[in-house]
Amino acid sequence: MRAVLTSPFCRVRPAAEPVPRSLVGSSAGEIFRQLVRMTDGPGHLPAKLEVSGHLSSRSPARVAEHATAAARRLAQELAPDRHPGRITDFAFHLPVYVIGQLMGCAREQLPDLATWTADFVRCLAPASTPEQVEQGKVAAERLDETLKILLGRPTLDTVVANRIGYLSQSYEATAGLIANTLIALGRQGDALDRVGSERGYLTAVIREVARYDPPVQNTRRFLAGPGNVAGPEMAAGDAVLVVLAAANRDPVANPDPDRFDPLRRERVTFTFGLGPHACPGETIATIIAQAGVEELLAAGVDPRLLAETVRYRPSANTRIPLFGTA
């Protein structure tokens, strides 16, 4: 995995298809084309530095303040303690609300922002239907219009595209981190009791969940030219499936890897990637997940009941629990 994600031969998109064919010529395709997550080459480094620098400049205390307020508001709106399906809605909405507020969105804009983000993310999936692709294109136009006004940018440039990327990339991953943490609290012995009595223990649980039961299970790389990758000689156009979740369970990286241990020393987590495309949003995702789980517990949600009936969203690369009939 290390060899593939740091290989000079590997790219995040096939050379012949930098943008999915179904999105070419649309706002969704133009956003995708400029996402630092989906690009390589000369323009990647400046864009990555801008994104990383912008995210690292966000004060953790300010992020936590917004996350707590947004979680409280959503809990009041959705009453997740009364219907398990609302917990799924809560988990997907919360990261969009927090990121939206950090970018300056007004409270009344946030529900629309969450809907558009959901539609945009859905159209990017390889298994999306023609109807979902068309809905996603419309959503991309709405996101483009909103963010250009918000950021004072006259055109859909790299900054606008990657601020939309904050929303789309946090949408599923952070929702999965919230939901998988609830499952862990419901299944892992005394974890739930310790969260209530030990300060900082929930943060440790979330970081172990990111290793033990990660929301993002795999990623892909494509050979831009022939080369040796981790031993084998590979040809241009070859694809590599990199299973991040399996690397997290490698005993070389984490001794006794199948044991859930929030206090694990020298934990190695590959969920957020590494190399040029390592995700810079780990800290923000953890803060949002913690605020969400804390508010759900305060609202009366019982993780032990959730763990008894959980099922998972169909997906090629994410592991996101669904509760109730969501």
C-alpha positions, 0 to 999 in steps of 0.5 A: 500500500505504501509503495502504490500510494507513493509511486511516481507511476500511479495516478488517481484517475485513468490517463484516458479519462481524467473526468468521468464520461457521464460528467463531461461538459457539466458543472459537476465535471468541471468541479471534479476536474479541479478537485485536488483529490482527483488530480495529479501533475504540475497543478496538483501541488499548489492546489494541495498546499492551498487546501492543506494550508486553509484547513490547518488554519482552522482553529480546532476550538472554533471547529468544535464550537461550530460542530457542537452548535450544529449537532445540537441544532440537528438533534433538535430538528430530527429528534434522533432518539425517537426514530433510528432512521433519523440518526442516519440523517443526522450523521450525513447532515452534520459534516455539511452543516459544520463545513458550511458554517465554517465557510460562512453559510447562513443557517437557513442555507444549510438544509439546501447545502446538505441536499445538494451535497448528497445529490452531487456525491451520489452522481460521482459514484460508479454505480449511479443511475442516469437519473442520479447523474442528472440530479447531481449535475443540477446540484453541482450548479447550485453548489457552484452558484452558492460558493462563488457568491460566498467566496466572492469568486467570479468563476468556478476556479480551483478554490471554489471547486475544492471548497465544494470538495470539502463538502463532498469528501466529508459527507460520507466519510464523516457520516461513516465515522459517526455511525461506526463509532456508535456501533463500536460503543454498542459492541465494545465491552465497557466503552460506552460506560467509560465514555461517560466517565473518562474525559478524552476517552471518546476521542480515543475511541473515534481514532481507534474506530478510524483504524478498526472499522474505517468509513473509507475502506479502499481507494484506487490508483491507475498506471500512467505508464509502465513501471515497477510498483511494489515488485511487479512490472505493470503496464500503462492503464493497469489499475490497483485496488488499495485496501486501506482497511486491510492495511489497518489490520496488518500486524506489522503496522498494529500488533494484535490488530483485531483487538479494539483498543482505544488506548493503543500505543503508536497506532498506525492508521491508513484510512486517511491515506498517505503520500501526495493525496493524503487527506488533510481533514483528519483532525476536523473529521474527528472533531465533528464526529466527537461533537455528533456522538456526544450530542446523540448520546445526550439526546438519549440514543442507545448505541447497544440497541443500534448495534443489534439491527444495523445494516450497511449502505451498499457501496464499493468503497465505504462502510456506512451503517444505516439505522432504522429504515433510512 
